[in-house]
Amino acid sequence: MSEQEVGRAPRRSWPAILAFIAIVAVFGILAWRGIAGRARAMTELKKDTAEMAVPAVVVVAPKQGAPQEEITLPGAIQAFAEAPIYARTSGYLKRRYVEMGARVKANQLLAEIDAPELEQQLQQARSDLATAEANARLAQITADRYRDLVKSDSVSQQDADNAAGALDARKAAVESARANVRRLEQLQAFTRIYAPFDGVITARNTDVGALIDSGASGGSARELFHIASTDTLRVFVNVPQVFSRVARPGITAELTLTEFPGRRFAGTLVRTAEAIDPASRTLLVEIEVANPKGELLPGAFAQVHLALPTPATTLVLPVNTLMFRSDGLRVAVVRADSRVAMVAVTLGRDFGTEAEILSGLNGDERVVSSPPDSLTDGQMVRIVPAPDAAGPGGAAR
């Protein structure tokens, strides 16, 4: 090999060397990128795994309870006053002046009874009274005469005392006869039957010519009429014990009846029984309803709507937030550090899908909805939006 050839050989090897270096550099860069990408992926995987290990929860906010609540209870409508009318005198019904459904005024004549035997008894009693009065006058004359004669010793003191005693006995007989006359006169007055108060005749159980038995002779008395006052009606309602503290006189009430769709009749709670019925654990209350047109009928069934004030400011939570643990009722509250605190609460009224919370919460808490059974106090959680993300309590806070 000549010197010229030897001098050109090294210059021909530099491109190959550079190409080799470039290839090695490319492979190095690719390897570095792969390793770095895998490291980042492992870091993100560890982060995602750690995040997935933290339970995801949906939180709701407690709602303020309403200042008053309307409850609907069944009620029985009754007349403000009602009375069965019986005869106090036996006889035959002579006249009848009213029919069922008639509106009557107080002291209005309803019927007359023919009692000829009573009239004969009254006549006899008056004759007995006249006889007793005549005997009393004679005894008075005798007593006065003996009182004058005893002064001149014409008669003994014993005879004068006997005359005075006979006079007292005759006077007593007069009073007895007079009382008997008054009794029979009152019985005779009972042959005319009057209405005791303004109202409507809801039943008539007799007719002209019917035998009327007052029951004085041992027979069974029969009701002649039944009268009811319907200008104002009473409605009796059994209020559950949980509402007994707020069901007080003065509360407004409204009545709804199926025969009056869309209408409400106003009333007022006027009195309560002031005692809980131990059988039903309810408080009996009375509501008065004005009925000037007579649209409402006694004996009807009505739904009574009572607007009861709440005893205090309360909170309302969905029932799926409540946790019944061995140590009592709890709710899971998410603190500012995303950790759970198990808070003891006092349950009030149950509204079905919601429940009243009387104590334990302030109203600004984030309460876990449908908490898992494995949730413990102090556990880290992450808040996620509700599936529908619609309600004010369903959005993440």
ZAMARGU-4260 file (C-alpha; in steps of 0.2 Angstrom, whole numbers, plus 5000, padded with zeros to 4 digits):
<rodrens>
0) 5000/5000/5000 | 5007/5017/4995 | 5008/5032/5007 | 4994/5041/4998 | 4982/5027/5001
5) 4987/5025/5020 | 4984/5044/5022 | 4966/5043/5015 | 4960/5028/5026 | 4957/5037/5042
10) 4947/5051/5033 | 4935/5038/5026 | 4931/5031/5044 | 4925/5048/5052 | 4907/5047/5044
15) 4904/5030/5050 | 4910/5035/5068 | 4898/5050/5068 | 4884/5039/5061 | 4887/5027/5075
20) 4887/5040/5088 | 4871/5048/5081 | 4862/5031/5082 | 4868/5028/5100 | 4862/5045/5105
25) 4845/5042/5097 | 4843/5025/5106 | 4849/5034/5122 | 4836/5047/5120 | 4822/5035/5117
30) 4827/5024/5131 | 4827/5039/5143 | 4810/5045/5137 | 4803/5027/5139 | 4810/5026/5157
35) 4804/5044/5161 | 4787/5041/5154 | 4785/5024/5164 | 4791/5033/5180 | 4778/5047/5177
40) 4765/5033/5174 | 4769/5024/5189 | 4768/5041/5199 | 4751/5045/5192 | 4746/5027/5195
45) 4751/5028/5213 | 4742/5045/5215 | 4726/5038/5207 | 4727/5022/5217 | 4729/5033/5233
50) 4714/5044/5228 | 4703/5029/5223 | 4707/5022/5241 | 4698/5037/5248 | 4679/5034/5249
55) 4669/5046/5238 | 4654/5053/5246 | 4639/5065/5241 | 4635/5078/5254 | 4619/5087/5257
60) 4615/5103/5267 | 4602/5103/5281 | 4587/5113/5277 | 4578/5125/5289 | 4561/5119/5296
65) 4546/5128/5292 | 4539/5141/5305 | 4523/5132/5304 | 4517/5115/5298 | 4500/5110/5292
70) 4494/5093/5297 | 4478/5084/5290 | 4467/5074/5302 | 4450/5066/5301 | 4436/5075/5311
75) 4418/5071/5315 | 4406/5085/5313 | 4393/5087/5327 | 4379/5100/5331 | 4384/5113/5343
80) 4369/5108/5354 | 4357/5093/5352 | 4344/5085/5362 | 4331/5072/5361 | 4314/5078/5366
85) 4303/5066/5377 | 4285/5069/5384 | 4284/5072/5403 | 4265/5068/5402 | 4257/5052/5396
90) 4242/5053/5384 | 4238/5054/5366 | 4246/5065/5353 | 4233/5078/5349 | 4242/5090/5337
95) 4259/5090/5329 | 4266/5107/5322 | 4283/5102/5315 | 4290/5089/5303 | 4308/5082/5301
100) 4319/5095/5293 | 4309/5110/5300 | 4319/5125/5307 | 4312/5130/5324 | 4315/5144/5336
105) 4317/5143/5355 | 4300/5141/5364 | 4291/5137/5348 | 4277/5125/5350 | 4280/5108/5343
110) 4266/5097/5348 | 4251/5095/5361 | 4246/5080/5371 | 4228/5076/5376 | 4229/5069/5394
115) 4211/5068/5401 | 4216/5058/5416 | 4228/5071/5421 | 4214/5084/5420 | 4203/5074/5431
120) 4218/5072/5444 | 4221/5091/5444 | 4202/5094/5447 | 4202/5082/5461 | 4218/5090/5468
125) 4210/5107/5468 | 4195/5101/5477 | 4206/5093/5490 | 4214/5110/5492 | 4198/5118/5494
130) 4193/5106/5508 | 4210/5108/5517 | 4208/5127/5516 | 4190/5125/5524 | 4196/5114/5538
135) 4210/5126/5541 | 4199/5141/5542 | 4188/5131/5555 | 4203/5126/5565 | 4208/5144/5565
140) 4192/5150/5572 | 4192/5136/5585 | 4210/5140/5590 | 4206/5159/5592 | 4190/5155/5603
145) 4200/5143/5614 | 4214/5156/5616 | 4201/5169/5622 | 4192/5156/5634 | 4207/5151/5642
150) 4210/5168/5649 | 4194/5167/5659 | 4197/5149/5664 | 4182/5143/5654 | 4192/5130/5646
155) 4208/5121/5651 | 4225/5125/5644 | 4225/5107/5637 | 4210/5111/5626 | 4218/5127/5620
160) 4234/5118/5616 | 4224/5104/5606 | 4215/5118/5596 | 4232/5126/5592 | 4239/5109/5587
165) 4224/5105/5576 | 4226/5122/5567 | 4245/5118/5563 | 4240/5101/5556 | 4226/5109/5545
170) 4239/5122/5539 | 4251/5108/5534 | 4237/5099/5525 | 4233/5115/5515 | 4252/5116/5510
175) 4252/5098/5505 | 4237/5100/5494 | 4243/5116/5486 | 4260/5107/5482 | 4250/5093/5474
180) 4240/5106/5464 | 4256/5114/5458 | 4264/5097/5453 | 4248/5093/5442 | 4248/5110/5435
185) 4266/5108/5429 | 4262/5091/5422 | 4247/5098/5413 | 4259/5112/5406 | 4270/5097/5399
190) 4256/5092/5388 | 4262/5107/5377 | 4280/5103/5370 | 4291/5117/5366 | 4308/5118/5357
195) 4322/5121/5370 | 4333/5131/5358 | 4334/5137/5340 | 4338/5123/5328 | 4332/5110/5316
200) 4321/5095/5319 | 4332/5080/5313 | 4320/5066/5318 | 4301/5064/5321 | 4296/5048/5329
205) 4277/5050/5333 | 4261/5056/5324 | 4244/5062/5329 | 4234/5049/5339 | 4249/5039/5345
210) 4250/5034/5363 | 4263/5044/5372 | 4271/5036/5387 | 4281/5047/5399 | 4289/5032/5407
215) 4282/5038/5424 | 4271/5022/5426 | 4286/5010/5423 | 4284/5009/5404 | 4297/5014/5391
220) 4298/5032/5386 | 4300/5035/5367 | 4309/5050/5360 | 4296/5061/5351 | 4308/5073/5342
225) 4327/5076/5340 | 4333/5094/5338 | 4350/5100/5334 | 4358/5118/5333 | 4367/5119/5317
230) 4371/5138/5315 | 4388/5134/5323 | 4395/5116/5322 | 4408/5107/5333 | 4422/5097/5325
235) 4431/5085/5336 | 4449/5079/5331 | 4461/5068/5339 | 4478/5076/5338 | 4494/5065/5340
240) 4504/5067/5356 | 4519/5074/5346 | 4508/5090/5342 | 4499/5091/5358 | 4511/5106/5364
245) 4507/5117/5350 | 4488/5112/5347 | 4481/5127/5358 | 4465/5137/5357 | 4466/5151/5344
250) 4474/5141/5330 | 4465/5142/5314 | 4458/5126/5305 | 4450/5123/5289 | 4438/5109/5284
255) 4437/5100/5267 | 4423/5088/5262 | 4422/5077/5247 | 4405/5084/5243 | 4413/5101/5242
260) 4428/5099/5230 | 4440/5114/5230 | 4431/5122/5245 | 4438/5125/5262 | 4427/5130/5278
265) 4436/5141/5291 | 4436/5136/5309 | 4445/5140/5325 | 4452/5128/5339 | 4442/5133/5354
270) 4447/5120/5368 | 4456/5105/5371 | 4454/5090/5383 | 4470/5095/5392 | 4474/5076/5394
275) 4481/5063/5383 | 4470/5048/5380 | 4481/5033/5386 | 4473/5021/5373 | 4476/5031/5357
280) 4490/5043/5364 | 4481/5058/5356 | 4474/5075/5362 | 4455/5078/5359 | 4452/5095/5353
285) 4436/5105/5348 | 4435/5116/5333 | 4420/5128/5330 | 4415/5131/5312 | 4402/5144/5307
290) 4387/5137/5297 | 4375/5151/5294 | 4369/5143/5277 | 4367/5126/5284 | 4378/5118/5271
295) 4388/5107/5283 | 4378/5093/5291 | 4380/5086/5308 | 4387/5068/5308 | 4397/5071/5292
300) 4415/5066/5290 | 4428/5080/5286 | 4447/5082/5284 | 4453/5095/5296 | 4469/5105/5291
305) 4477/5112/5306 | 4491/5125/5304 | 4502/5122/5319 | 4517/5132/5323 | 4533/5123/5326
310) 4539/5124/5344 | 4557/5129/5339 | 4569/5132/5324 | 4573/5115/5318 | 4582/5107/5304
315) 4577/5094/5291 | 4588/5081/5283 | 4584/5066/5271 | 4581/5050/5280 | 4596/5042/5270
320) 4608/5052/5280 | 4604/5044/5297 | 4615/5031/5304 | 4608/5020/5317 | 4623/5014/5327
325) 4625/5004/5343 | 4629/5020/5353 | 4614/5030/5346 | 4608/5039/5331 | 4622/5048/5321
330) 4625/5058/5305 | 4642/5059/5296 | 4648/5077/5294 | 4663/5081/5283 | 4674/5093/5291
335) 4685/5106/5283 | 4700/5094/5282 | 4689/5082/5272 | 4688/5070/5287 | 4672/5063/5294
340) 4665/5067/5311 | 4651/5056/5318 | 4639/5068/5326 | 4625/5063/5338 | 4608/5070/5334
345) 4591/5070/5341 | 4577/5065/5330 | 4560/5074/5329 | 4545/5071/5318 | 4546/5059/5303
350) 4540/5066/5287 | 4543/5051/5276 | 4557/5054/5265 | 4564/5068/5277 | 4566/5069/5296
355) 4566/5083/5308 | 4583/5086/5318 | 4580/5094/5335 | 4598/5095/5341 | 4616/5091/5336
360) 4618/5102/5320 | 4620/5120/5317 | 4614/5121/5299 | 4630/5124/5290 | 4637/5106/5290
365) 4640/5095/5275 | 4631/5079/5279 | 4635/5063/5270 | 4621/5056/5260 | 4618/5037/5260
370) 4634/5034/5271 | 4642/5017/5269 | 4642/5006/5284 | 4661/5005/5284 | 4663/5024/5287
375) 4671/5028/5303 | 4675/5044/5313 | 4690/5053/5307 | 4691/5044/5290 | 4697/5054/5275
380) 4684/5056/5261 | 4682/5065/5245 | 4667/5074/5240 | 4659/5071/5223 | 4644/5079/5215
385) 4627/5070/5216 | 4622/5059/5201 | 4609/5071/5196 | 4618/5087/5203 | 4601/5095/5203
390) 4596/5099/5221 | 4604/5113/5232 | 4610/5099/5244 | 4616/5088/5230 | 4630/5098/5224
395) 4647/5097/5231 | 4653/5110/5243
</rodrens>
